[in-house]
Amino acid sequence: MAGGLHPIFLVEEAVKAIGLVDAHGHSLIPGNVLYSWTFMIILILVSTMATKKISLVPRGLQNFFEMVIGGLEDFVVANMGEDGRKVFPVLATLFIYILTCNLGGLFPGNDAPTANINTTASMAVFVFVYYQYWGFKIHGTHYIHHFTGPMIWMAPLMFPIEVIGHFARMLSLSLRLFGNIRGEDIVLALLFMLAPIVSTVPMYFLFMLADVIQAFVFFMLSMLYLKGAFEEAH
């Protein structure tokens, strides 16, 4: 069973075995960072395999990734227009990374990096900075009108409200993903203790679906924030 209540985390144990521990015997590298690196390495290897022999008639991994990437790109362009292609690589990377982390935590001996608030908060901060960057890049200093409202006399009232609202987006993105994945781990731990096989196996399929949904929600909200930054202030 996976998650924060898992008795043995294989990657952490491997790090301890090679001596990367502190005075208390704990790994010098945080678990969420270790598993983030692990899943990134897996993604790099899989993507290398998928693109090693590109064919006009896609098969195997190439066909799978073309289907996933193509579907995500069509969704972004349908909602953002052609400008969505400028930010699609980042959005697709977020989705695939989050999905891999979510699903990876379901395998015995692994932990989901997204069940750690540090991982989800760092991604939320990145999204916040990224869409603000595009807002200023496209609109220049006029982007500030997104925060001041349609009439200048409303600016003293609207500006703090808008700033709080934008920072709340980071909080929402990080806590939603963290809460769902951490809750999933806790439920699996409890079910495993009560009925190890009968209860956990069916729940795995339900949680796999939930993991896909959570990755897509993060992807979709990030896209909507970018869409707002691309638009003119009203």
C-alpha positions in Angstrom: 0.0 0.0 0.0 1.2 3.5 -0.7 1.1 6.8 1.1 2.3 8.7 4.1 1.4 5.8 6.5 3.4 3.3 4.5 5.8 1.4 6.8 8.6 1.2 4.2 9.5 3.6 1.4 11.9 1.9 -0.9 13.7 4.9 -2.3 14.3 6.4 1.1 15.6 3.1 2.4 18.0 2.9 -0.6 19.3 6.4 0.3 19.8 5.4 3.9 21.6 2.3 2.8 24.3 4.3 0.9 24.8 6.5 4.0 23.0 9.7 3.1 21.6 10.1 6.6 21.8 12.6 9.5 22.7 12.0 13.1 19.3 10.6 13.8 19.3 8.1 10.9 16.9 10.1 8.7 17.5 10.6 5.0 19.3 13.9 4.2 17.0 14.4 1.2 13.2 14.9 2.0 11.0 12.0 0.9 8.9 14.1 -1.4 12.0 15.3 -3.2 13.4 11.8 -3.6 10.2 10.5 -5.1 9.8 13.6 -7.3 13.3 12.8 -8.7 12.3 9.2 -9.1 9.2 9.9 -11.1 11.0 12.5 -13.2 13.6 9.9 -14.1 10.9 7.4 -15.0 9.2 10.0 -17.2 12.4 10.8 -18.9 13.1 7.1 -19.6 9.6 6.4 -20.8 9.5 9.5 -23.1 12.9 8.5 -24.5 11.6 5.1 -25.3 8.4 6.6 -26.9 10.4 8.9 -29.1 13.3 6.6 -29.9 11.8 5.4 -33.2 9.3 7.9 -34.4 6.9 6.5 -37.0 4.3 8.0 -39.2 2.0 5.3 -38.1 2.3 5.6 -34.3 2.3 2.4 -32.2 2.8 1.5 -28.6 4.1 4.3 -26.4 4.3 6.7 -29.2 0.6 6.2 -30.0 -0.3 6.5 -26.3 1.6 9.8 -25.8 0.3 11.2 -29.1 -3.2 10.5 -28.0 -2.7 12.1 -24.5 -0.8 15.1 -25.8 -3.1 15.6 -28.7 -6.2 15.5 -26.5 -4.8 18.0 -24.0 -3.6 20.4 -26.8 -7.1 20.3 -28.4 -8.7 21.1 -25.0 -6.3 24.0 -24.4 -6.8 25.5 -27.9 -10.5 25.1 -27.7 -10.6 27.1 -24.5 -7.8 29.6 -25.1 -7.6 29.9 -28.8 -4.4 29.7 -30.8 -2.5 31.6 -28.0 -2.9 28.5 -25.9 -0.2 26.8 -27.9 2.3 29.2 -26.4 1.7 27.8 -22.9 0.6 24.3 -23.7 4.1 22.6 -23.2 4.1 23.8 -19.6 0.5 22.9 -18.9 1.0 19.4 -20.4 4.2 18.9 -18.4 2.3 19.8 -15.2 -0.5 17.4 -16.0 1.8 14.5 -16.8 4.1 15.1 -13.8 1.2 15.4 -11.3 -0.6 12.4 -12.8 2.6 10.3 -12.5 3.2 11.4 -8.9 -0.4 10.6 -8.0 -0.5 7.2 -9.5 3.0 6.4 -8.5 2.0 6.7 -4.8 -0.4 3.8 -5.2 2.3 1.3 -5.8 3.7 -0.6 -2.8 6.9 0.9 -1.5 6.3 4.3 -3.1 5.0 7.6 -1.8 3.2 10.3 -3.8 5.1 13.6 -3.8 1.8 15.3 -4.3 0.7 14.1 -0.8 3.2 16.6 0.6 2.2 20.2 0.9 5.7 21.4 -0.1 5.4 19.8 -3.5 1.9 21.1 -4.3 2.7 24.5 -2.9 5.8 24.9 -5.0 3.8 24.0 -8.2 1.1 26.5 -7.2 3.7 29.2 -6.7 5.1 28.4 -10.1 1.7 28.7 -11.8 1.1 32.0 -10.0 4.4 33.4 -11.2 4.0 32.0 -14.7 0.6 33.5 -15.5 1.7 36.9 -14.0 4.7 36.7 -16.3 2.6 36.2 -19.3 0.2 38.9 -18.3 3.0 41.5 -18.1 4.6 40.1 -21.2 1.5 40.5 -23.3 0.0 43.7 -21.9 3.0 45.4 -20.3 2.2 47.8 -17.5 -1.5 47.8 -18.6 -1.7 44.3 -17.0 -2.1 46.1 -13.7 -5.6 47.0 -14.8 -6.5 43.4 -14.1 -6.1 44.4 -10.4 -7.6 47.9 -10.4 -11.1 47.4 -11.8 -12.8 49.1 -14.7 -12.9 52.6 -13.1 -9.9 54.3 -11.6 -11.8 55.6 -8.6 -12.5 52.0 -7.6 -8.8 51.0 -7.6 -8.2 51.6 -3.8 -11.0 49.1 -3.1 -10.4 46.6 -6.0 -6.6 46.3 -5.8 -6.4 44.7 -2.3 -9.4 42.4 -3.2 -7.8 41.3 -6.4 -4.4 40.7 -4.8 -6.0 38.6 -2.1 -7.9 36.7 -4.7 -4.8 35.9 -6.8 -2.9 34.7 -3.7 -6.0 32.6 -2.8 -5.5 30.8 -6.1 -2.2 29.5 -4.9 -3.7 28.4 -1.7 -6.6 26.7 -3.5 -4.3 24.9 -6.0 -1.9 23.6 -3.4 -4.4 22.5 -0.7 -6.9 20.9 -3.1 -4.3 18.6 -4.6 -2.5 17.9 -1.3 -5.7 17.3 0.6 -7.1 14.8 -1.9 -4.0 12.8 -2.3 -3.1 12.8 1.4 -6.7 11.8 2.2 -6.5 9.0 -0.3 -3.4 7.6 1.4 -5.0 7.7 4.8 -8.1 5.9 3.6 -6.0 3.2 1.9 -4.0 2.8 5.2 -7.2 2.3 7.2 -8.7 -0.1 4.7 -5.5 -2.1 4.5 -5.5 -2.5 8.3 -9.2 -3.6 8.4 -9.3 -5.8 5.3 -6.0 -6.0 3.5 -7.1 -7.5 0.2 -10.9 -7.4 0.0 -11.2 -3.6 0.6 -8.1 -2.2 -0.9 -8.0 -3.8 -4.4 -11.4 -2.3 -5.5 -10.5 1.1 -4.0 -7.3 1.2 -6.1 -9.3 1.5 -9.2 -11.5 4.3 -7.7 -8.4 6.1 -6.5 -6.8 5.8 -9.9 -9.8 7.6 -11.4 -9.6 10.2 -8.6 -5.8 10.7 -9.3 -6.5 11.4 -13.0 -9.3 13.9 -12.0 -7.1 15.7 -9.6 -4.3 16.1 -12.1 -6.8 17.4 -14.7 -8.3 19.9 -12.2 -4.9 21.4 -11.5 -4.2 21.5 -15.2 -7.5 23.1 -16.1 -7.4 25.7 -13.3 -3.9 26.6 -14.4 -5.1 27.0 -18.0 -8.0 29.3 -16.8 -5.6 31.5 -14.9 -3.4 31.8 -18.0 -6.5 32.5 -20.1 -7.4 35.4 -17.8 -3.9 36.8 -18.0 -4.0 36.7 -21.8 -7.3 38.6 -22.0 -7.6 42.4 -21.9 -8.7 43.9 -18.5 -12.3 44.8 -18.3 
